[in-house]
Amino acid sequence: MNAAPTTPDVREHILATAHPLLLARGFTAVGLAEVLSAAAVPKGSFYHYFASKEAFGEALLERYFAGYLAHAEALLNGPGNAAQRLLAYFEDWQDSQTGDEARSRCPVVKLGAEVSDLSEIMRAALQRGTGRVTARITRCIAEGQVDGSLAHLAAAESDQLGRTLYQDWLGASLLAKILRDRAPLDTAMANTRTLLNLD
C-alpha cells in the first residue's frame, strides 16, 4: 500500500497510484475501493476530486497524454533533421513496447477498445489525446519538408501520412501485445522507413 501524500496534491497521488493498476487489469476490473486502499486515502477524498469513476478515467487518460506528449516533444525537438527525429521517436516507441517491463504500458492499447464502448467521456479523451499525437507526428513531417530531409514527400501528404503512421504503430503495438512478440513493431519500423522513403 502506498502512503498517503503529505503534500496537498492528493489528486495526483490517486491518479499515479491507479495508473499501474488499471494498466495491469483494465478499467472495469479495478474497483474504486481497491484504488483508494492502494492510495491510502478515504473515499471522500476521491469524490472531492472526481465526480465519478468515469470522470476519474478521463483524468487518468488526460494525465497519460500530457506526459506522453511531453516525452514525444523532447524526442521530436531533439538533435538532427526532422527525418532523424521522427525515426528516433518511432525507435523509442519500438523499445518502449518490447521487453518484460513494456507489458501494458500504453493505456491507448490496453484500455482503448474497452472504454470506448463503455464511456463517451473516456472515448472523447482518447480521441483528443490520439489526435494531438497524430498532429505532432504530422508537424514533424512538415518540418522535414521544410528542412529538406523529407522534401521528396508532397506537402499535401503530411496529414494523411501522419495518421497512417500513427495507426500503423498503434496496431503494431496491439499485435505485439497479443503475440508477445516484437515482430509487428519491427514490421511497423520497416513500413515507416518505406513510407518516408528513407531506405
C-alpha positions in Angstrom: 0.0 0.0 0.0 1.3 3.5 -0.9 1.4 6.0 1.9 -1.0 8.9 1.6 0.8 12.0 0.4 1.7 14.7 2.9 1.5 17.3 0.1 -1.8 18.9 -1.0 -1.7 17.0 -4.3 -3.9 14.1 -3.3 -5.5 14.1 -6.8 -2.2 13.4 -8.5 -1.4 10.8 -5.9 -4.6 8.9 -6.6 -4.0 9.1 -10.3 -0.4 7.9 -10.1 -1.4 5.0 -7.8 -4.3 3.9 -10.0 -2.4 4.1 -13.3 -0.5 0.8 -13.0 -3.5 -1.0 -11.5 -5.7 -0.1 -14.5 -2.9 -0.9 -17.0 -2.5 -4.3 -15.4 -6.1 -5.4 -15.2 -8.3 -2.9 -17.1 -10.7 -0.2 -16.2 -13.8 -2.2 -15.3 -11.9 -4.9 -13.3 -10.4 -2.4 -10.8 -12.9 -1.0 -8.3 -12.7 2.3 -6.5 -12.2 0.6 -3.2 -9.0 -1.0 -4.5 -7.7 2.3 -5.8 -8.4 4.1 -2.6 -6.9 1.3 -0.5 -3.7 1.3 -2.6 -3.5 5.1 -2.4 -4.3 5.1 1.3 -6.9 7.9 1.0 -10.5 7.9 2.2 -13.5 7.7 -0.1 -14.3 11.3 0.5 -11.0 12.4 -1.0 -11.8 10.6 -4.2 -15.2 12.3 -4.7 -13.6 15.7 -3.8 -11.5 15.4 -6.9 -13.6 13.2 -9.2 -17.3 13.3 -9.7 -17.5 9.7 -10.8 -15.3 6.7 -11.8 -15.9 7.8 -15.4 -14.5 11.3 -14.7 -11.6 9.6 -12.9 -10.9 7.6 -16.1 -11.0 10.7 -18.2 -8.5 12.4 -15.8 -6.2 9.3 -16.0 -6.2 9.5 -19.8 -5.5 13.2 -19.8 -2.6 12.7 -17.4 -1.2 10.0 -19.6 -1.4 12.0 -22.8 0.2 15.1 -21.1 3.2 13.0 -20.0 3.4 11.1 -23.3 3.3 14.3 -25.4 6.0 15.9 -23.2 8.2 12.9 -23.9 7.3 12.9 -27.6 8.1 16.7 -27.8 11.6 16.0 -26.3 12.3 13.4 -29.0 10.7 15.3 -31.9 12.6 18.5 -30.9 15.9 16.6 -30.4 19.1 16.8 -32.4 19.2 16.1 -36.1 16.9 16.9 -39.0 13.2 16.2 -38.9 13.5 12.7 -40.6 16.1 11.7 -38.0 14.0 13.0 -35.1 10.9 11.2 -36.5 12.9 7.9 -36.7 14.2 8.5 -33.1 10.6 8.9 -32.0 9.5 5.6 -33.5 12.6 3.8 -32.3 11.7 4.9 -28.8 8.1 3.7 -29.4 9.5 0.3 -30.5 11.8 0.0 -27.5 9.0 1.0 -25.1 6.7 -1.7 -26.3 9.2 -4.6 -26.0 10.7 -6.4 -23.1 9.3 -7.5 -19.8 8.7 -4.0 -18.4 6.7 -3.0 -21.5 3.6 -5.1 -20.8 0.5 -2.9 -20.7 2.5 0.3 -20.7 0.2 2.1 -23.2 -3.4 2.8 -22.0 -4.5 3.5 -25.6 -3.6 -0.1 -26.4 -4.8 -1.5 -23.1 -8.0 0.5 -22.5 -8.9 1.9 -25.9 -11.4 -0.8 -27.0 -12.7 -1.5 -23.5 -13.6 2.1 -22.5 -14.7 3.4 -25.9 -17.7 1.2 -25.8 -18.5 2.0 -22.1 -17.9 5.7 -21.7 -18.4 8.5 -24.1 -16.3 10.8 -21.9 -13.3 8.5 -21.9 -13.7 7.8 -25.6 -13.6 11.5 -26.3 -10.5 11.8 -24.1 -8.8 9.1 -26.1 -9.9 10.9 -29.3 -8.4 14.2 -28.2 -5.2 12.6 -27.0 -4.6 10.5 -30.1 -5.5 13.5 -32.2 -2.7 15.5 -30.5 -0.2 12.7 -31.0 -1.1 12.5 -34.7 -0.9 16.2 -35.1 2.6 16.3 -33.6 3.8 13.5 -35.9 2.3 15.4 -38.9 4.1 18.6 -37.8 7.4 16.8 -37.8 6.8 15.5 -41.3 6.0 19.1 -42.4 9.2 20.2 -40.7 11.1 17.6 -42.8 9.6 19.0 -45.9 11.0 22.4 -45.0 14.4 21.3 -43.8 14.8 19.0 -46.9 15.1 15.7 -45.0 11.6 14.8 -46.2 11.4 17.1 -49.2 10.5 14.2 -51.5 7.1 14.0 -49.8 4.3 16.1 -51.2 3.1 18.8 -48.8 -0.5 17.5 -49.2 0.6 14.1 -48.0 1.7 15.1 -44.5 -1.7 14.9 -42.8 -2.6 11.6 -44.2 0.9 10.2 -43.7 0.9 11.3 -40.0 -2.4 9.5 -39.5 -1.2 6.4 -41.3 2.0 6.1 -39.3 0.2 6.5 -36.0 -2.4 3.9 -36.9 0.3 1.5 -38.1 2.2 1.8 -34.9 -0.9 1.6 -32.7 -2.0 -1.6 -34.5 1.6 -3.0 -34.3 1.6 -2.3 -30.5 -1.7 -4.2 -30.1 -0.4 -7.1 -32.1 2.9 -7.2 -30.2 0.9 -7.4 -27.0 -1.4 -10.2 -28.4 1.5 -12.2 -29.8 4.0 -11.3 -27.1 6.5 -10.8 -29.9 8.2 -7.6 -31.2 7.8 -8.7 -34.9 4.8 -6.4 -35.5 6.9 -3.5 -34.3 9.8 -4.4 -36.5 7.4 -4.5 -39.4 6.0 -1.1 -38.4 9.5 0.3 -38.4 10.2 -1.2 -41.9 6.9 0.2 -43.2 7.7 3.6 -41.7 11.1 3.8 -43.4 9.3 2.8 -46.7 6.5 5.3 -46.3 9.0 8.1 -45.6 11.2 6.9 -48.4 14.2 6.6 -46.1 15.5 3.1 -47.2 
